[in-house]
Amino acid sequence: MNKYDLIIIGAGPSGIFAAMEAKKRKPDARIIVFEKGRSIHKRVCPMRTTNRCAGCDPCNITTGFAGAGAFSDGKLSLDSDVGGELATYIGEEATRDLIEYVDGIYLEYGADTMIHGVQNPEAIDRLRKKALRSNLKLVDCPVRHMGTEKGYEIYRAIQEDLERAGIEFSFLNPVKELLIEDGTVRGVIADQEYYSDLVIAGIGREGSEWFAAMCKDRIDTLVGTVDIGVRVETNALITKEMTDLLYEGKLIYYTPTFDDKIRTFCTNPNGWVSAEYYRDGLAVANGHAYKDQGKKSDNTNFALLVSMNFTEPFNTPIEYGQHIAKLANMLAGGKLLVQRYEDFKRGRRTTESRLARNKIIPTMKDAVPGDLSLVLPYRIMTDIDEMIQALEGVSAGIISAGTLLYGVEVKFYSNRVKVDDTFQTNIKNLYVMGDGVGITRGLMQASCNGVHVARQLFPETSPPS
Ligand SMILES: Cc1cc2nc3c(=O)[nH]c(=O)nc-3n(C[C@H](O)[C@H](O)[C@H](O)COP(=O)(O)OP(=O)(O)OC[C@H]3O[C@@H](n4cnc5c(N)ncnc54)[C@H](O)[C@@H]3O)c2cc1C
């Protein structure tokens, strides 16, 4: 029988926390989660051991149980201003309450009790002063760091508990179509038709393009922002003051030439640069770090992202971001490009031999030395260069010749779906959440978003019959 009380599309953090909360509230509910990727037990990224992408289809980094969270760095941002826009929809207080609740669940499953960024306020103030002198705004957010390997273990235990609780997971079974009649959702089409009066989509950045196609002419959207930039890799000593104090301090800058907003994002001290693969093998840069001392690199990586806002008549920012990423992939034979900062400044290609004698050894071995100026618009190149110069005031040495820039990093959360404060779309009983619809940008807020939506659908806790 294909009739369910609740259908969830996507088993990322938003989907699994929605399923968990719905089951807690209504233990008898028949819930199915459709997931494009694999069960967490079968998720293996060969690149993590070989440093070479094996081109798995679907990609094990972005799809499967726990979505993009399974092999992420596992940083849980504990401030309502970081990692998404939840507070804009439901208010600061409700967001803070949800963060506390969800953080408690991650702790129950074994997340590290240590919180970074709260130990030494005087030293943080000194850092803030340095940032201000360079016209940078420092956003210090308390962070709990699960680490890639522990995060994976936590999500594995969650999958096993949810399955024991009777939630059905349908892996390697992407939803292809939404069944909508008279402005109300009735179910979905995956390998066959499945029916429910309640459908939640938590499709992540991986699914945002597919969902944008679903929205066309029936689900209301707003033109979103697309974030485009590079992943920077430097010696961990250069950023040590900041990463020791905050683990991840976010710095925001408005560039002198274009007055564009550019920010640091997703810092991974002693971490590894990695690639995320999207539809048609599109490779974009990312990074992560292990908790285990034996798996630490000598480098720190972080993203520099420029927020691109478009105005009419342009309304397809995802395609814009993809176009730029495709250009980089085209020049690098389907891989990521890497360029030394000195070569970036001088407008010349980084060659194999220049890279071989570089002081900073790339942690991503199959990135292809190349020239980002053949890929990035002049405006973004200028923004990145001006930001790196400003960062020198906080992390002296970042402007050294050998700093590495991997291209490109693009965040595809730009298909912003119009929702009310329950996250219901203009289609009755169709709810959306998470990164793929432009609401969140991180594990914590995606998980909180899932809990919030489930509570809207099942406001009362009912005992099992
Ligand atoms: C390498 C890396 C490191 C990261 N590090 C951090 C970090 O340290 N801290 C942090 O806060 N965030 C981090 N992130 C981001 C974080 O992983 C995401 O913000 C979070 O996972 C978003 O959750 P989500 O549920 O919205 O989407 P996702 O986690 O992307 O999950 C969406 C799921 O939906 C599935 N799906 C998509 N379309 C369909 C469909 N049609 N049918 C069925 N299933 C579908 C996908 O396969 C995917 O499994 C990192 C991401 C990556 C890739």
The ligand as an ORCA input file, in Angstrom:
! r2SCAN-3c Opt
* xyz 0 1
  C      32.262     18.685      2.346
  C      31.222     19.442      3.125
  C      31.526     19.959      4.386
  C      30.555     20.653      5.124
  N      30.841     21.063      6.391
  C      29.893     21.641      7.155
  C      30.127     21.984      8.507
  O      31.187     21.720      9.043
  N      29.141     22.608      9.221
  C      27.929     22.905      8.665
  O      27.094     23.479      9.356
  N      27.659     22.563      7.389
  C      28.604     21.937      6.620
  N      28.317     21.562      5.342
  C      26.978     21.884      4.823
  C      25.934     20.901      5.384
  O      26.325     19.604      5.069
  C      24.574     21.263      4.790
  O      24.264     22.590      5.158
  C      23.471     20.345      5.298
  O      23.782     19.002      5.051
  C      22.142     20.710      4.622
  O      21.152     19.808      5.001
  P      19.866     19.559      4.064
  O      19.058     18.539      4.726
  O      19.255     20.871      3.738
  O      20.444     19.034      2.683
  P      21.476     17.837      2.297
  O      22.343     17.483      3.438
  O      22.123     18.270      1.043
  O      20.520     16.622      2.009
  C      19.596     16.607      0.972
  C      19.369     15.167      0.548
  O      18.305     15.134     -0.391
  C      18.603     14.172     -1.385
  N      17.843     14.486     -2.599
  C      17.986     15.564     -3.417
  N      17.064     15.505     -4.396
  C      16.341     14.391     -4.185
  C      15.238     13.786     -4.871
  N      14.717     14.303     -5.978
  N      14.735     12.624     -4.365
  C      15.248     12.039     -3.243
  N      16.310     12.572     -2.574
  C      16.830     13.736     -3.035
  C      20.098     14.280     -1.575
  O      20.631     13.085     -2.124
  C      20.586     14.536     -0.146
  O      20.930     13.344      0.505
  C      29.263     20.865      4.570
  C      28.953     20.350      3.309
  C      29.907     19.632      2.592
  C      29.531     19.067      1.240
*
